[in-house]
Amino acid sequence: MNVNNRTTPGPSENSLNFSQSPDGTLLIQIRGDWKLGNPLPSADEVERELTAGGRAQRIRFEASELKDWDSALLTFLIKIKEYCSRNQILLEPEGLPEGARRLLRLASVVPERKGVSKEIKTESFLPFMGGKAIAFFRSATKMIAFIGEATIALSKFFVGKATFRRSDLLLLLQECGAQALPVVSLISVLLGLILGFVGAIELKLFGAQLFVADVVAIGMVRVMGAIMTGIIMAGRTGAAFAAQLGTMEVNEEIDALKTLGISPMEFLVLPRMIALVIMMPLLCVYSDLLGILGGLIVGVGMLDLGLTEYLNRTREALSLTTFGIGILHSAVFGVLVALSGCLRGMQSGRSASAVGYAATSAVVTGIVAIIVATAVITYVCQVLGI
């Protein structure tokens, strides 16, 4: 027996009818077309009815007069469900259409986890550092294993037993070499100009402008040309390698290669490593020449040095040892950039965000490896006196 029966003043035929029984059950009759764009009653009407009609213990629905519906009805039901959860009211959706009940259950399958950010903020220092240390050692173990597998694949290449397509190697040589020339050219000329400007400012104080040629030539050929080329290739080619291999991981292409008995290390990583190791010294020499050209522009254009005089001074400042150290830098950087990009790509997760993270991680890993390798090579050269 109902104690009250009310109908919301809903526009047209889209309305709610409330009937509350003595046992604390609120029956909600839904009428009309509940579709987006139509004027519909809101969930606030239900809350006001529950407040005005006394304490209800459960809510039931009756939808015999409900016509068409879409997500507008689902949004209405979710708001009511959230209100019932907050106020400990039992919601019985049996009177709703079957599709609405399924969608309502689906929307409630994974409830929002409360207090996640609070848990992260309140994590103590020692567990945090312990987790980071464990993750670091696991990452180092995977990196060492990857380097070992790459070394085995490279040894198979030298004896002619590596499995990869020569056409892929040619395409990678073009990608790592010719296609990188524009950006390498721009950065190298600007770097030569910067070195020339910095040297000119200080050397003019002593009337030794001619030695700008020494500063630019030795700085570019010995280390700066190789470093800048390595950083450019880490940001350009290393990230591309990581994105390519990460996308293959997402598409399960690497799993397919393993199923066919083809080593992904030989088929995918080896040609990329060989291409970058071959092209990096050539790009380094090209970068050195353009850097010297940038210094020449400063020396001849700003310091009024003669062209022949500047070139002769550059030739006297350079030696085969200096040139060889620069080539050594570039070859090592080529290996490091290739390994960093391929490692992060092979470790990528199987989602779009994981591929982006792999590309970013490849750039960071490559640049850090370049700086560390530069410090090591510089120290070794200092100890050897070269």
N, C-alpha and C positions, 0 to 999 in steps of 0.2 A: 504494500500500500504506500503510495507516494504521499509525502507530506508537502511537497511543493513541486510546481512545474512551471519553468520559465523558458522563454525563448529570447535569445539575444536579438537586439534590433539590427540584424544584419541586412545589408542592402540586397535588393532583388531577392532571389530564392536561395542564396548561399547563406546558411545560418546554422546556429547551434541551438539545440533544445536540451535543457537540463531537467532531470528528474532525480530527486534525492529520496531514498527510502529510509525507514526508521533504523535499519541495521547499519547505517553509515555508508551505503553504496551510492555513488553519484553516477547516474547513467547519462552519457552525452550522446545525443542523436545528431548526426552530421548529415546535412542536406545540401544538395546543389552541386555545382561544378567547382571543384577545388583545384583550380589551375592558375599558374602564374599569369598575372595581368588582370585577373578578376578581383573585384573588391571582396575581401574575405574577413571573417572575424579573426581576432588575434587570440593568442594563448593567454593574454591578460584577462580575457573574459572568464576563462576557466578558473584562474586564480581568484578573481573577485567572487565568483560563485562559491568556491570552496571557503573563502573567508566569511561571506555573508550567510551561507547556509549551515554553518556549524562544522564541527570536526568530522570530515569524511575519512573512512578507513580504506576504501578502495574506489577505483574508477573503472567503469565499464563503458563500452562503446556500442552504438547501434547505427549501422550504415546502410540500411535498406533503401533509403531515399538518396544515397550518394550516387551521383552520376559519374562524370569523368573526373580524374584526379591526376596530379603529377607531383613534382617535388614540393610544391606548396603545402600539400597535405602532410608530407613527410616532415617538413620543417616544423609544422604545427605540432605534430605528434612528438618529435624529439624534445621540443621545449616543455611539453607537458610531462614527458618522462623525466626530464632533469628536475622539474619542480617536485614531482612525486618522490624522486630519490632524496632530495634535500629534506623533505618533510615526512619521510617514512610512510608514504601512502602506496598501497599496492595497486599497480596498474595491470589490468587484464585486457589485452588487445584482441581477444577472441572475436569480438563483433566487427572487427575491421576487415577490409578485403584481404585476401591471401597475399597479394603482392605487397601491400602496405606492411603486413606483418613481417614478411621476409626482409624487406628493406629496413624496417625498424630493428629487427634482430641483427642485421649486418652492421648497422650503424653503432650497435652496442657491443660488438664482438671484442674490439680492442679499446677499452676505456682509456681515457687520458691518464697518464701516470703523474700523480701529484708529487710535488717536492723534488723533482729531478735536479733542478738547478741548485736547490738547497743542499742536496746530498753532495754535489760536486764541490760546492764552496766549503762545506764543513769537513772535507776529507783531510785527515791529519798529514803532517809533513812526511813522516817516515814511510807510511804506506805509499804515498805518492811517489817519493824518490825510489822506493823499492820497485814499484811497477815500471818506472822509467828505466831503471837499470836493467831489469829483466828484458824489457823490450829492446834496449840497446844491444845487449849481448845476443839476443835472438837474431836481430837484424845483422849484426856483425858475422854471425855464423852463416846466415844465408848468403851474405856478400862473399865470404871466403869460398863457400861451395860454388857460387856462380862463377867466380874467377877461375876456380879449378876446372870447371866444365868448359869455360871459354878457352883455357890453355890446352885442354885435350882436343877440342875442336880445331884449334889453330895448328896443333901438331899433325892432325889428320890432313889439314889443307896442304902442309908442306910435303907430305908424302903422297898427295894426290888421291886421298880416300874420303875427303869431305863431300857431303851430299848437299849441294845447293845449285841453283840455276845461274849460269854465267850471265844470262840476260839481266837478272836482278842486280848482279854486281855492277854491270855497266850503267844501269839506271841510277843506282846509288852513287856511283862515281860522279855522274852528272849532277845529281841533287846536292851532293856534298861539295862539289867543286865549282862548276860553271855557274850554277844558280846562286851561289853564295858570293860571287864576285862584286855585285853592286854594293851590298852592305859593308863588305870588307873594304872596298875602295873608299867609301865615304868615311868610315871610322878611322882608317889608317891615315888618310890625308889630314883629317882634323887632329889626330893625335900628334902627327909630325908638326903641325902648326902650333899646337899647345906646347910641345917640348921646345920648339924654337922660340916662342914668346917668353917662356919661363927662363930659358938660358940667356936670351938677349937682355932681359931686365937686369940680371945680376952681372953678366959679363961686361956690359957697357960701363959699369962702375969702375972697372979696372982697365978699360980700353982694350979688352980682349974679345971683341965681337967675332973674330975669325973662329974662335973655338966653339961657336954655336954648331958648326958642322960636326965637331967631335961629339958634342952632347947628343945631338939628334941621331947621328949614325950609330954610335955605340949603344945608346938607350934602345933604339928600335931593333937593331939587329941582334943584340945579345938577349933581350928578354921581353921588352914591351910589345914588339910586334907579335911574338908568339902568344903572350898573355891575352892581348886584346882579340886576336884571332880565336884563341881557345874559348874565351868568354862569349864571343859572338856565336861560335858553333855550338856551345852549350845551350844558349838561349834559342837558337834556331833549329839546329839539327838534332841535338840531344832531346829536346822536348818533342820534336817530330817523331823520333824513334820510339819514345815512351808512349806517345799517343797512338802510333800505328800498332805497336804490339799490345797495348792495352785494349784497343778496339778489337783486335784478333782474339784476345782473351774473353771479351764480352760476347763475341759471336761464336765462341767455342771452336774457332779455327785451329788454335794450338792443340786443343784436345783431339781434334780430327787428325792432325799430323802425328800425334803420338799413337793414335789408334792404327794408323797406316804404317807404323814402324819407322817414321821419319823423325830424326832428332830436331826439335825446334832450335836447339843451340847451333847446329850446323846449318840448317836451312834458313833461319831468320837472323840470328845474332852474328854469325861469322861473316857474311857478306857486308853487313853494316860496319863491323869493326874494321875489316880490311879496307873498305872504301874510305873511311875516315882517317885511318893511319896513312894511307897513300896520299890523300889530298891535303892533309893538314900541313906537311912541310912545304908543299907547293904554294898553298895559300899564305904561309908564313913568309916565304921569299917575296911573294907579290906584295904583302903588307909592308915588308921592310922597304921595298923600292918606293912605294907610295908615301910612306912615312918620311923617307929621305927627301922626296919631292916636296912634301909639306914644309920641312925645315928649309929647303932651298928657297921656297917662296918667301919665307920670313927673312932669310939671310940676304937674298938679293933685293927684295922689295923694300925692307925696312932698314937694314943695316948697311945698304949700299956696297955690299960685297960683290966682287966680280964672279960671274958664273963659272969661269974656268978655275979661279982661285978656290971657290967653295967646293967644287967637285974634286980638285986635287987634295984638299984638306980632308974630305970625306974618305978618299981612297987611302990616304996615309993613316987615318985613324982606325980603319978596319983591318982585320986579320982573319986568316982561315980559322983560327981558334975561336974567335968571337962568333963568326958565322956558324961554326959547328955547334957551339953551345946553344945558339938560337934554334937550329934545326933539331937538336936533341929535345929541347923544351917542347917544340911543336909536335914531335912524334909521340912523346909521353902524353901530352895533352889530348892527342887524337885517341889514344887508347882509353884514357880516363873518361872522356866525354862519351865515347861509344859504349863503354861498359856501364856508365851511369844511366844513360838513356835506356839501354836494353834491359838492365837490371830492374829499374822501376817499372818498365812496361810489362815485363814478365811477372812481376809481383802485383800487378794491378788487380783490383777487385772487379766484379762483373756488374758494374753500373756506370752510368754516365758521369756521375760525380767522382767515382774512383779513377776514371781515365783522366779527368782534369787534375786530380790530386797527383797522379803518377807523373804527368807532364811537369807540374810545378816542382815536385820532389826531384825529378831528373835534373832540372836546371840548378836547383840549390846544391844537390850532391855534386854535380859537375863543377860548379864554380868553386866550392869548398875544396874539392880534390885538386883543382888547378892551383889554388893558392898554396896548399900544403906541399904539392909537388915542386912548386917554384922555390919555396923555402928550403926544401931538401936538396934540390939540385944546386942552388946558390951556395949552401953550406959546403957541399961536397967539392964544388969548384974552388971555394975559398981554401979548403984544406989542401987540395991538390995544387994550389997556387996558379990556377988558370983563369 
